[in-house]
């Protein structure tokens, strides 16, 4: 992994910090000597994960913050605490996304989808990114510098292929890709483009990154099905996605804004 010297001591906020993709991103941020604030509503899991990382890397620049990113007052309160202590926020990574507490409900067919679940998912995936970006942009405008990166998905770029999910499971639950996921990720890409043009005059960049399928707890059937849809004939690792995120964080991408970087092993190239 390339080390970006310009990232040293940069103040970074990442939402959904207790998630499995966030861990890979945070490890790369640690290697680049940034100051990291992880936001998550599940403070128990977040603290547990951060405790391990602090010990492994022998650092004291990794902070776990309990934050409900769907609550505007909570978002502004936590971000203002960071501003008071460090006087700035350099990078925001909108990584938070939810599948609700019940995976079966998340993967329900469109015609049977619960509106309550739709609103909960949209609130975290999209509204949370809006609230965080709004709060952080106030700081970034004043400092005339900043970088906002949102984790979208190829499901926000192309239509869903239902054939991938025949016999496919994750954690023993029948998989699918619900409309709310596609809609929220597509909206994130749209929000990114808006932010790039609105904030560009203040030297603030905004980009989204759309990963393809990342290998985790899917069954072999899905992994095989998915691999056949990609030019590289495999799924991504979390470290490959993290590397692309760090590139967007760095000055090596200083002339890139308003873009949606697709990291999908050629899935959308067909």
C-alpha positions as MATLAB code, in Angstrom:
seq = 'XXXXXXXXXXXXXXXXXXXXXXXXXXXXXXXXXXXXXXXXXXXXXXXXXXXXXXXXXXXXXXXXXXXXXXXXXXXXXXXXXXXXXXXXXXXXXXXXXXXXXXXXXXXXXXXXXXXXXXXXXXXXXXXXXXXXXXXXXXXXXXXXXXXXXXXXXXXXXXXXXXXXXXXXXXXXXXXXXXXXXXXXXXXXXXXXXXXXXXXXXXXXXXXXXXXXXXXXXXXXXXXXXXXXXXXXXXXXXXXXXXXXXXXXXXXXXXXXXXXXXXXXXXXXXX';
ca = [
       0.000    0.000    0.000;
       1.390    3.400   -1.046;
       1.934    5.831    1.819;
       0.734    9.369    1.186;
       2.868   11.840    3.121;
       0.281   14.609    2.727;
      -2.214   12.684    4.879;
      -0.074   12.864    8.028;
      -2.028   14.485   10.914;
      -5.094   15.108    8.722;
      -8.321   15.009   10.768;
     -10.663   12.378    9.349;
     -14.253   11.480   10.235;
     -15.629    8.148    9.034;
     -19.231    7.062    9.635;
     -20.314    3.473   10.044;
     -16.924    2.914   11.643;
     -17.821   -0.418   13.238;
     -18.495   -2.009    9.834;
     -16.268   -4.534    8.072;
     -15.348   -2.244    5.150;
     -14.654    0.639    7.536;
     -12.054   -1.440    9.368;
      -9.971   -1.841    6.214;
     -10.244    1.882    5.461;
      -9.306    2.811    9.027;
      -6.246    0.557    8.952;
      -4.977    2.368    5.864;
      -5.717    5.729    7.491;
      -3.701    4.612   10.522;
      -0.779    3.621    8.292;
      -0.911    7.110    6.817;
      -0.733    8.669   10.304;
      -4.072   10.478   10.255;
      -6.193   11.464   13.252;
      -9.346    9.359   13.015;
     -12.796    9.861   14.509;
     -15.043    6.865   13.997;
     -18.787    7.542   14.228;
     -21.177    4.682   14.919;
     -24.401    4.182   16.852;
     -23.105    0.840   18.145;
     -20.480    2.197   20.518;
     -19.879   -1.201   22.140;
     -18.737   -2.847   18.891;
     -16.856    0.284   17.866;
     -14.884    0.558   21.106;
     -14.127   -3.153   21.019;
     -12.734   -2.878   17.492;
     -10.799    0.321   18.183;
      -9.242   -1.118   21.318;
      -7.723   -3.912   19.234;
      -6.473   -1.453   16.588;
      -4.936    0.922   19.150;
      -3.020   -1.951   20.704;
      -1.955   -3.460   17.376;
      -0.657   -0.201   15.891;
       0.379    1.421   19.198;
      -1.455    4.677   18.513;
      -3.506    7.223   20.443;
      -5.042    9.015   17.454;
      -8.075    6.757   17.015;
     -11.271    7.956   18.671;
     -14.605    6.144   18.938;
     -17.690    8.372   19.056;
     -21.263    7.241   19.583;
     -23.285    9.151   17.015;
     -26.744    8.729   15.536;
     -26.114   10.196   12.103;
     -29.875   10.449   11.468;
     -30.170   12.953   14.348;
     -29.104   16.441   13.281;
     -28.468   17.742   16.808;
     -26.344   14.698   17.633;
     -24.343   15.101   14.413;
     -23.608   18.808   14.947;
     -22.796   18.273   18.629;
     -20.161   15.622   17.881;
     -18.605   17.436   14.935;
     -18.370   20.676   16.902;
     -16.509   18.807   19.657;
     -13.933   17.749   17.077;
     -13.676   21.291   15.750;
     -13.076   22.701   19.249;
     -10.304   20.201   19.940;
      -8.517   20.106   16.579;
      -9.705   23.384   14.991;
     -10.396   21.672   11.660;
     -11.870   18.712    9.766;
      -9.939   17.712    6.650;
     -11.757   14.621    5.374;
     -15.234   13.157    5.758;
     -15.898    9.594    4.628;
     -19.618    8.844    4.382;
     -19.425    5.091    4.852;
     -22.472    4.295    7.009;
     -25.160    2.012    5.602;
     -27.699   -0.274    7.234;
     -29.380   -3.546    6.413;
     -31.756   -3.143    9.405;
     -31.700   -5.529   12.350;
     -33.528   -8.198   10.368;
     -31.696   -9.387    7.236;
     -34.792  -11.190    5.990;
     -36.685   -7.905    5.932;
     -33.806   -6.186    4.142;
     -33.836   -8.796    1.368;
     -37.627   -8.914    0.901;
     -39.049   -8.752   -2.625;
     -39.930   -5.272   -3.900;
     -43.684   -5.914   -3.954;
     -43.603   -6.995   -0.293;
     -41.094   -4.462    1.004;
     -41.957   -2.736    4.290;
     -42.149    1.036    4.033;
     -40.843    1.281    7.604;
     -37.664   -0.556    6.557;
     -37.373    1.600    3.432;
     -37.426    4.782    5.525;
     -34.949    3.429    8.082;
     -32.440    2.410    5.397;
     -32.822    5.632    3.433;
     -32.429    7.633    6.641;
     -29.015    6.096    7.375;
     -27.692    5.619    3.834;
     -28.703    9.021    2.445;
     -30.008   11.362    5.137;
     -27.037   10.581    7.386;
     -24.617   11.501    4.601;
     -26.527   14.741    4.027;
     -26.405   15.718    7.707;
     -22.707   14.880    8.093;
     -21.794   16.687    4.867;
     -23.845   19.707    5.898;
     -22.179   19.949    9.306;
     -18.663   19.369    7.999;
     -19.046   21.734    5.048;
     -19.556   24.664    7.436;
     -16.089   23.991    8.846;
     -14.501   23.270    5.478;
     -15.892   26.456    3.906;
     -14.307   28.533    6.678;
     -10.944   26.776    6.352;
     -11.212   26.879    2.528;
     -10.162   23.275    2.175;
     -11.681   19.850    2.577;
     -12.520   16.504    1.063;
     -15.816   14.596    1.191;
     -15.908   10.970    0.036;
     -19.097    8.906   -0.053;
     -19.193    5.133   -0.369;
     -21.829    4.341   -2.980;
     -22.169    1.079   -4.953;
     -22.373   -0.279   -8.465;
     -26.018   -0.990   -7.564;
     -26.470    2.769   -7.765;
     -24.997    2.765  -11.284;
     -26.486   -0.258  -13.054;
     -29.657   -2.293  -12.740;
     -29.905   -5.259  -10.412;
     -29.311   -8.733  -11.901;
     -31.678  -11.036  -10.023;
     -29.973  -14.110  -11.486;
     -27.022  -13.590   -9.124;
     -29.148  -14.373   -6.112;
     -30.598  -17.756   -7.048;
     -29.469  -20.049   -4.246;
     -27.272  -17.281   -2.853;
     -27.108  -16.706    0.890;
     -25.258  -14.600    3.434;
     -25.171  -15.664    7.076;
     -27.658  -18.344    6.050;
     -30.223  -15.808    4.778;
     -31.455  -15.758    1.176;
     -29.823  -12.797   -0.535;
     -31.177  -10.147   -2.849;
     -30.487   -6.503   -3.659;
     -33.429   -4.324   -2.606;
     -34.603   -1.236   -4.437;
     -33.931    0.947   -1.405;
     -30.236    0.052   -1.565;
     -30.001    0.997   -5.252;
     -32.026    4.176   -4.718;
     -29.970    5.341   -1.735;
     -26.632    4.649   -3.419;
     -27.698    6.336   -6.644;
     -28.809    9.347   -4.601;
     -25.407    9.443   -2.872;
     -23.763    9.753   -6.271;
     -26.125   12.615   -7.119;
     -25.430   14.332   -3.804;
     -21.700   14.010   -4.484;
     -21.982   15.752   -7.840;
     -23.979   18.552   -6.251;
     -21.459   19.011   -3.446;
     -18.548   19.094   -5.886;
     -19.962   22.033   -7.825;
     -21.410   23.844   -4.837;
     -18.282   23.593   -2.679;
     -15.611   23.715   -5.378;
     -15.044   27.475   -5.047;
     -13.900   26.856   -1.468;
     -11.297   24.301   -2.609;
     -13.409   21.455   -1.248;
     -13.496   18.246   -3.265;
     -16.342   15.716   -3.270;
     -16.238   12.267   -4.838;
     -18.047    8.980   -4.458;
     -16.634    5.493   -4.741;
     -18.748    2.604   -6.021;
     -17.412   -0.801   -5.028;
     -18.466   -3.965   -6.727;
     -19.172   -7.051   -4.644;
     -16.846   -7.430   -1.672;
     -16.190  -10.939   -0.409;
     -17.438  -11.485    3.137;
     -19.917  -14.065    4.449;
     -21.642  -14.969    1.181;
     -22.032  -18.648    0.340;
     -19.963  -20.276   -2.419;
     -22.896  -20.206   -4.826;
     -23.075  -16.417   -4.767;
     -19.292  -15.986   -4.916;
     -19.177  -18.178   -8.035;
     -22.178  -16.464   -9.641;
     -20.746  -13.027   -8.972;
     -17.240  -13.863  -10.185;
     -18.617  -14.867  -13.594;
     -20.087  -11.368  -13.982;
     -16.693   -9.662  -13.609;
     -13.826   -9.303  -16.063;
     -11.352  -10.371  -13.368;
     -13.492  -13.382  -12.423;
     -13.547  -12.699   -8.684;
     -14.963  -10.528   -5.929;
     -13.083   -7.652   -4.290;
     -11.250   -7.707   -0.983;
     -11.830   -4.975    1.573;
      -8.201   -3.861    1.232;
      -8.663   -3.211   -2.510;
     -11.599   -0.907   -1.808;
      -9.719    0.771    1.051;
      -6.752    1.504   -1.232;
      -9.031    3.363   -3.644;
     -10.588    5.355   -0.789;
      -7.157    6.421    0.481;
      -6.211    7.533   -3.024;
      -9.262    9.827   -3.066;
      -8.257   11.120    0.381;
      -4.770   12.053   -0.824;
      -3.364   14.922   -2.867;
      -2.621   12.445   -5.652;
      -6.292   12.904   -6.555;
      -6.181   16.709   -6.113;
      -7.747   17.419   -9.532;
     -10.500   14.827   -9.172;
     -13.881   16.059   -7.979;
     -17.510   15.325   -8.811;
     -16.578   11.833   -9.916;
     -17.855    8.363   -9.082;
     -14.864    6.035   -8.995;
     -16.047    2.516   -9.871;
     -13.954   -0.274   -8.352;
     -15.677   -3.421   -9.553;
     -13.212   -5.737  -11.300;
     -14.864   -4.955  -14.614;
     -18.448   -5.801  -13.584;
     -19.858   -2.723  -15.355;
     -17.517   -2.983  -18.358;
     -19.548   -5.603  -20.222;
];
